[in-house]
Amino acid sequence: MAVTGLRALSLVPEHAHLLAAAVKYTMPDLLREDLEELAAALGARGYDRGPLYGGFQKLARDLPVAGLGHSGTAVCQAVLVPQLPALARTAWFRTAEPSAALFLPGAPLPPLDHRRLTHSGTDDPLTATLIGAAERLAARTGTQPLHAALAALARALVEELRVLRARCAALPAAGSTVFDPLACALADRYALLLCAAACLGVWEGQADGDGFLADPAWAVLVLSRIGRRLGIAVPETPADAEQAVLAEALGRCRHGRSLDLYDTPTGRLTETARQDAPHLGPPPNGSGPARTTRRETTMSGTTCAAPLHVPRPHGPWPAVREDLFRHGNALVCTTWSEWLPSVLTTPRLRNCSATTGSATGVPATPRCATGSPPPAC
């Protein structure tokens, strides 16, 4: 949904306002629920700030900020709710489908023309995609079980759109409905339907390929979860779908690849880390043991050291010395709250813009040009 929303800014800027608001409205809640479920699976390891599980703590700290700023929940509702009556009466089941390029991650995009962006419109291309995809799935003959499950899910979501159209058409057209609880609840359901439409569009765009996105398994799981959130009757999820998605997720973890639409290499999981996480299985291609539990990344033929957490100016610095000796570079990260007490009481830190380590492990003299705190803080 987020990828489709970003591509819409360049491909269909006249209609991007609806999807942009729906993305900002829906994604923080979905991500928060995902983190809560992941926390239950990790248990006590969710509090570990080490290299293997520390990324979870960073996500848990960063996610609350996603719901703040200039486009919080109330602002997104103020964009979506006033347009629901007009969309229900004039756009849904009437708008033409958008170009398939809208749902092709990584495909070339024209330059963004901000002058074409609008804050209102009369069409809704994504609901047209949901309807069109459901019709094409229903027309398939001799489909596999996963395709049949996907067709049933798409059909149920289209029926939900029909119900939503009747309820939204009954809303008053004036702006007094913005903070009406019923109107806000209908906006929730509408945003989830856009999410389902984006999912079907991405799957259809890859269906003729041979990669993971061409497999209907992931789309079945996504639409099943959306259907349960909407409270509609959904068919039982085939076991093959769960097994296929789990195998893909574990395979990407083994090979150090991102868990998103792009399947991007992120780094190499070392043998020591695998011993700490045996569920990831053996290393790919028979790679041998490594000397560190952290991920290292290779860019342009240069091995970049994995990030090191240094919670205070006094260190610990030994691992930084080791990375400088082994790779010729080191990446140090921390948080402003951890360094703030020292920065406030140490003039040298207050006046620096960056602090580097030397090959001997002794932090070099901070250099300052702007008087701002170090970026690592």
C-alpha positions, -999 to 999 in steps of 0.1 A, spaced: 0 0 0 28 24 9 47 16 -24 15 21 -44 8 54 -26 43 67 -34 40 57 -71 6 73 -73 22 107 -66 40 105 -100 16 84 -121 -19 96 -110 -12 128 -89 -48 140 -95 -61 110 -74 -31 105 -50 -47 125 -21 -70 97 -12 -44 70 -12 -18 92 6 -42 99 34 -52 63 36 -16 51 38 -8 76 66 -41 67 84 -37 29 82 0 20 82 9 31 117 -19 10 132 -10 -20 112 27 -17 121 19 -12 157 -1 -44 158 27 -62 140 52 -51 166 29 -62 194 26 -96 179 63 -98 173 69 -88 209 48 -117 221 69 -140 199 102 -126 211 93 -126 248 122 -114 269 145 -112 238 124 -82 228 143 -62 255 177 -72 242 196 -43 227 223 -66 212 231 -70 175 207 -99 169 174 -86 184 183 -49 190 165 -38 158 132 -46 174 138 -21 202 147 6 177 114 0 158 94 1 190 110 35 198 106 50 163 71 38 155 51 62 178 65 91 159 49 79 127 15 88 140 25 124 148 34 155 127 14 175 102 -6 145 90 -19 127 121 -50 106 124 -74 135 127 -59 152 96 -62 121 76 -98 116 87 -105 152 77 -93 143 41 -111 110 38 -145 115 55 -159 145 36 -153 128 3 -169 95 12 -205 105 3 -195 119 -32 -173 89 -39 -201 65 -30 -226 83 -52 -205 90 -83 -172 71 -83 -173 36 -68 -182 9 -95 -179 36 -121 -143 47 -122 -119 32 -148 -89 12 -136 -55 29 -135 -25 18 -154 -8 -14 -143 24 6 -139 10 19 -106 15 -15 -90 50 -24 -104 76 -18 -76 108 -5 -90 94 3 -124 105 37 -139 85 67 -129 80 101 -146 93 132 -127 69 143 -99 49 173 -110 37 189 -77 14 212 -97 -8 183 -106 -14 173 -70 -49 180 -58 -68 178 -25 -101 165 -39 -114 146 -69 -143 127 -84 -126 93 -92 -112 65 -71 -89 43 -92 -80 19 -65 -115 7 -58 -117 1 -96 -86 -21 -93 -103 -41 -65 -134 -47 -86 -115 -55 -118 -91 -79 -101 -121 -97 -85 -137 -101 -119 -106 -115 -135 -100 -139 -107 -136 -151 -109 -132 -157 -147 -103 -181 -142 -111 -217 -150 -94 -247 -134 -77 -226 -108 -54 -239 -81 -66 -239 -45 -46 -207 -37 -61 -189 -67 -96 -201 -57 -90 -188 -22 -78 -155 -35 -108 -152 -58 -132 -158 -29 -114 -132 -8 -116 -106 -36 -153 -113 -41 -160 -109 -4 -141 -76 -3 -161 -63 -34 -193 -71 -15 -180 -52 14 -174 -22 -9 -211 -25 -20 -222 -23 16 -198 6 23 -212 24 -8 -248 22 6 -237 34 40 -215 63 28 -242 74 3 -265 79 33 -241 103 50 -248 140 47 -227 158 20 -218 187 43 -185 188 62 -203 183 95 -196 145 93 -158 149 97 -158 139 134 -190 118 134 -181 84 149 -200 66 122 -182 84 94 -148 78 110 -156 41 113 -166 40 76 -133 58 68 -114 30 86 -132 4 65 -125 23 33 -88 26 40 -86 -11 45 -103 -18 12 -77 5 -5 -50 -16 12 -66 -48 -3 -68 -32 -37 -31 -23 -36 -23 -58 -26 -43 -73 -55 -28 -48 -80 8 -57 -70 1 -94 -72 -15 -91 -106 14 -71 -119 38 -99 -109 15 -129 -116 32 -137 -149 67 -139 -133 84 -166 -114 94 -148 -82 78 -148 -47 54 -119 -56 40 -141 -84 29 -167 -58 -7 -160 -46 2 -173 -12 12 -139 2 -18 -121 -13 -41 -147 3 -26 -141 37 -28 -103 33 -64 -103 22 -74 -129 48 -60 -106 75 -78 -75 61 -110 -95 59 -108 -105 95 -101 -68 105 -133 -58 86 -153 -86 103 -164 -102 71 -167 -139 65 -134 -151 49 -125 -187 37 -101 -207 58 -65 -199 49 -49 -228 31 -20 -243 49 1 -241 17 -1 -203 19 13 -200 54 40 -225 47 51 -207 15 53 -173 32 71 -187 62 96 -205 40 102 -172 21 107 -152 52 132 -177 67 150 -179 34 154 -142 33 167 -141 68 193 -168 60 205 -149 30 204 -115 45 176 -100 23 149 -75 31 114 -86 41 96 -63 17 85 -61 -19 120 -54 -32 139 -84 -17 170 -62 -13 203 -76 0 209 -62 35 240 -79 48 255 -113 57 243 -131 88 274 -146 104 278 -181 117 280 -170 153 247 -153 149 232 -184 134 242 -204 164 224 -179 186 193 -182 163 192 -219 151 157 -214 136 173 -196 107 189 -228 95 224 -234 80 242 -206 61 237 -204 24 263 -217 -1 283 -234 26 298 -202 39 322 -207 68 322 -193 103 326 -156 110 343 -139 139 315 -115 148 278 -117 155 270 -85 137 260 -79 101 286 -66 77 277 -50 44 297 -49 12 293 -18 -10 313 -12 -42 338 -39 -32 344 -24 2 334 -42 34 316 -18 57 316 -25 94 284 -33 111 269 -6 134 282 -4 170 262 10 198 283 33 220 260 45 248 283 71 262 314 91 252 336 69 274 329 39 253 331 10 251 355 15 222 374 -18 218 350 -31 191 355 2 173 393 -3 173 388 -39 160 366 -26 131 391 1 122 419 -24 122 400 -51 102 380 -29 77 395 5 78 362 19 89 338 19 118 301 29 122 291 41 156 255 48 166 239 60 198 209 81 209 208 118 219 193 109 253 223 87 261 249 113 253 230 144 264 243 145 300 279 143 289 273 169 261 258 193 286 287 191 309 316 187 284 324 218 264 345 198 239 314 178 230 291 208 229 313 224 203 318 195 180 299 183 150 315 149 147 337 126 168 359 100 152 380 71 165 416 65 156 433 33 149 446 32 184 411 33 198 415 67 214 387 91 203 402 118 181 398 155 191 363 166 181 362 190 152 335 216 149 323 240 123 287 246 132 286 242 170 258 216 167 258 183 186 275 153 168 252 136 143 259 103 161 242 117 192 
